[in-house]
Amino acid sequence: MSLSAQEITARVLTLPEQEQQQALDFIEFLQTKLTREKLTSSSQAAANSTNQTKPPTEGAKILQIMEDFGLLGCMEGDGELSENYKQHLWDKP
């Protein structure tokens, strides 16, 4: 079934305003998902083209997963985060 933009618009306009907002939110979710999938596949393709001879290490796999889900960041500290992480994360000694 192929829907035209006009048919989709006509159907959305029959919905109450709150449901129209939900439809818009869902469309934005789908656009974000597609963009993320494109970025992931292109970064994987680039990684595969440069590392065709050796498979990625476990650390590289974990790093890629964290990057894909936006879990990478930075934190100011004294350089000893592995020893005093509780103080930085929960403000406890």
C-alpha positions as CSV (number, residue, x, y, z in Angstrom):
1,M,0.0,0.0,0.0
2,S,1.5,3.3,-1.1
3,L,0.2,6.4,0.7
4,S,0.6,9.8,-0.8
5,A,1.6,12.8,1.3
6,Q,-1.8,14.3,0.8
7,E,-3.6,11.1,2.0
8,I,-1.3,11.0,5.1
9,T,-2.0,14.7,5.8
10,A,-5.8,14.2,5.4
11,R,-5.8,11.3,7.8
12,V,-3.7,13.2,10.4
13,L,-6.1,16.2,10.1
14,T,-9.0,14.0,11.2
15,L,-7.3,13.3,14.5
16,P,-7.7,15.4,17.6
17,E,-4.9,17.9,18.3
18,Q,-3.2,15.7,21.0
19,E,-3.1,12.7,18.7
20,Q,-1.7,14.9,15.9
21,Q,1.1,15.9,18.2
22,Q,1.7,12.2,18.9
23,A,1.8,11.5,15.2
24,L,4.4,14.3,14.8
25,D,6.4,12.9,17.7
26,F,6.4,9.5,16.1
27,I,7.5,10.9,12.7
28,E,10.4,12.7,14.5
29,F,11.3,9.4,16.2
30,L,11.4,7.6,12.9
31,Q,13.6,10.3,11.3
32,T,16.0,10.2,14.3
33,K,16.1,6.4,14.1
34,L,16.8,6.4,10.4
35,T,19.6,9.0,10.8
36,R,21.2,7.0,13.5
37,E,21.0,3.8,11.5
38,K,22.6,5.6,8.5
39,L,25.4,7.0,10.7
40,T,26.0,3.6,12.3
41,S,26.1,1.8,9.0
42,S,28.4,4.4,7.4
43,S,30.8,4.4,10.4
44,Q,30.8,0.6,10.3
45,A,31.5,0.6,6.6
46,A,34.4,3.0,7.1
47,A,35.7,0.9,9.9
48,N,35.4,-2.2,7.8
49,S,37.2,-0.7,4.9
50,T,40.2,0.4,7.1
51,N,40.2,-2.8,9.2
52,Q,39.5,-5.5,6.6
53,T,42.4,-7.7,7.7
54,K,41.8,-7.9,11.4
55,P,38.5,-8.1,13.3
56,P,37.7,-5.4,15.9
57,T,38.7,-6.0,19.5
58,E,36.2,-6.4,22.3
59,G,37.1,-2.9,23.5
60,A,36.5,-1.5,20.0
61,K,33.1,-3.2,19.9
62,I,32.1,-1.8,23.3
63,L,33.3,1.7,22.3
64,Q,31.2,1.5,19.1
65,I,28.1,0.5,21.0
66,M,28.6,3.3,23.6
67,E,29.1,5.8,20.8
68,D,26.0,4.6,18.9
69,F,23.8,5.1,21.9
70,G,25.3,8.4,22.9
71,L,26.9,7.1,26.1
72,L,30.3,8.7,25.6
73,G,31.2,11.9,27.3
74,C,33.8,13.5,29.6
75,M,34.0,14.4,33.2
76,E,36.3,16.8,35.0
77,G,38.4,15.3,37.7
78,D,41.8,14.8,39.2
79,G,42.8,12.0,36.9
80,E,42.1,9.2,39.4
81,L,38.5,8.5,38.5
82,S,39.0,4.7,38.7
83,E,40.0,5.1,42.4
84,N,37.5,7.8,43.5
85,Y,34.6,7.4,41.1
86,K,32.1,7.4,44.0
87,Q,33.1,10.9,45.0
88,H,32.6,12.2,41.5
89,L,29.4,10.3,40.7
90,W,27.6,10.4,44.1
91,D,29.6,13.0,46.0
92,K,30.4,10.3,48.6
93,P,33.9,9.3,49.8
